[in-house]
Amino acid sequence: MLQLKLITASTREGRKGPAISAWLLELLKQYKVFETEHLDLKVINLPFMDEPHHPKLAKYTHEHTKQWSKTIAAADAFIFITPEYNYGFPATLKNAIDYLFQEWQYKPVGLVSYGGISAGTRCVQLLKPVLTALKMVVITESVNIPFFTKYINEEEKFVSDESLNRSAHAMISELIKWHEVLTTFKNRSAH
Ligand SMILES: Cc1cc2nc3c(=O)[nH]c(=O)nc-3n(C[C@H](O)[C@H](O)[C@H](O)COP(=O)(O)O)c2cc1C
């Protein structure tokens, strides 16, 4: 089974992120290849990066970092669900990323963004160079949700449409392909 970690980036009081994550978690059930774990950064509650050594050294001193390292090392692929804050991505996501290095490497990541007219595309463009610094492979087919509140009903449930479902499936099928490519690559480099 392909170990997929779905990361919910927003952590603020009254956040909408979990509604979007719930939609994707439901949609992912159609894929028998995945064992999916939801990593909610609000629940994981990492402090601001407090390790004394560069993450490349993996010399972690804090229990929360060791735990985060173990969780991310166990992943084969990721989906990040992120809002756009001031044209960027939330500090909580950058913080969670910065804690580690090797654990992210050579793994594919699909990006799901939401916002107003921009659909979070500006934050996705800023996130890409950060992820490539970690040697992650960003899936071209992002899911970008414009005016996302119109998809959230009175029960706070995200009700997607055909077009959003199609873009999610396109991203997921690429994620699977890139996982295969990167597995071959990693096996070759191990020789
Ligand atoms: C600090 C902050 C900055 C925001 N900046 C943007 C922005 O640049 N672009 C945008 O489309 N929406 C922006 N919004 C509106 C968000 O899209 C909206 O509040 C959304 O619910 C945020 O996601 P969350 O509820 O999961 O935190 C901003 C919201 C906050 C709280």
Ligand as a Chemical Component Dictionary entry (heavy atoms), coordinates in Angstrom:
data_LIG
# 
_chem_comp.id                   LIG 
_chem_comp.type                 NON-POLYMER 
_chem_comp.pdbx_formal_charge   0 
_chem_comp.three_letter_code    LIG 
# 
loop_
_chem_comp_atom.comp_id 
_chem_comp_atom.atom_id 
_chem_comp_atom.alt_atom_id 
_chem_comp_atom.type_symbol 
_chem_comp_atom.charge 
_chem_comp_atom.model_Cartn_x 
_chem_comp_atom.model_Cartn_y 
_chem_comp_atom.model_Cartn_z 
_chem_comp_atom.pdbx_ordinal 
LIG C1  C1  C 0 -4.523  36.101 7.623  1  
LIG C2  C2  C 0 -5.414  35.901 6.434  2  
LIG C3  C3  C 0 -4.999  36.301 5.197  3  
LIG C4  C4  C 0 -5.784  36.053 4.063  4  
LIG N1  N1  N 0 -5.299  36.355 2.821  5  
LIG C5  C5  C 0 -5.968  35.922 1.730  6  
LIG C6  C6  C 0 -5.363  36.009 0.439  7  
LIG O1  O1  O 0 -4.281  36.507 0.258  8  
LIG N2  N2  N 0 -6.055  35.504 -0.616 9  
LIG C7  C7  C 0 -7.300  34.916 -0.479 10 
LIG O2  O2  O 0 -7.864  34.455 -1.472 11 
LIG N3  N3  N 0 -7.892  34.832 0.741  12 
LIG C8  C8  C 0 -7.251  35.314 1.837  13 
LIG N4  N4  N 0 -7.806  35.180 3.093  14 
LIG C9  C9  C 0 -9.179  34.650 3.204  15 
LIG C10 C10 C 0 -9.110  33.137 3.279  16 
LIG O3  O3  O 0 -9.191  32.582 1.991  17 
LIG C11 C11 C 0 -10.229 32.572 4.164  18 
LIG O4  O4  O 0 -10.274 33.247 5.393  19 
LIG C12 C12 C 0 -10.056 31.083 4.419  20 
LIG O5  O5  O 0 -11.126 30.627 5.213  21 
LIG C13 C13 C 0 -8.728  30.777 5.112  22 
LIG O6  O6  O 0 -8.562  29.388 5.299  23 
LIG P1  P1  P 0 -8.789  28.714 6.739  24 
LIG O7  O7  O 0 -10.208 29.027 7.115  25 
LIG O8  O8  O 0 -8.579  27.248 6.540  26 
LIG O9  O9  O 0 -7.809  29.351 7.675  27 
LIG C14 C14 C 0 -7.048  35.436 4.218  28 
LIG C15 C15 C 0 -7.474  35.061 5.496  29 
LIG C16 C16 C 0 -6.660  35.270 6.600  30 
LIG C17 C17 C 0 -7.121  34.798 7.943  31 
# 
loop_
_chem_comp_bond.comp_id 
_chem_comp_bond.atom_id_1 
_chem_comp_bond.atom_id_2 
_chem_comp_bond.value_order 
_chem_comp_bond.pdbx_ordinal 
LIG C1  C2  SING 1  
LIG C2  C3  SING 2  
LIG C2  C16 DOUB 3  
LIG C3  C4  DOUB 4  
LIG C4  N1  SING 5  
LIG C4  C14 SING 6  
LIG N1  C5  DOUB 7  
LIG C5  C6  SING 8  
LIG C5  C8  SING 9  
LIG C6  O1  DOUB 10 
LIG C6  N2  SING 11 
LIG N2  C7  SING 12 
LIG C7  O2  DOUB 13 
LIG C7  N3  SING 14 
LIG N3  C8  DOUB 15 
LIG C8  N4  SING 16 
LIG N4  C9  SING 17 
LIG N4  C14 SING 18 
LIG C9  C10 SING 19 
LIG C10 O3  SING 20 
LIG C10 C11 SING 21 
LIG C11 O4  SING 22 
LIG C11 C12 SING 23 
LIG C12 O5  SING 24 
LIG C12 C13 SING 25 
LIG C13 O6  SING 26 
LIG O6  P1  SING 27 
LIG P1  O7  DOUB 28 
LIG P1  O8  SING 29 
LIG P1  O9  SING 30 
LIG C14 C15 DOUB 31 
LIG C15 C16 SING 32 
LIG C16 C17 SING 33 
# 
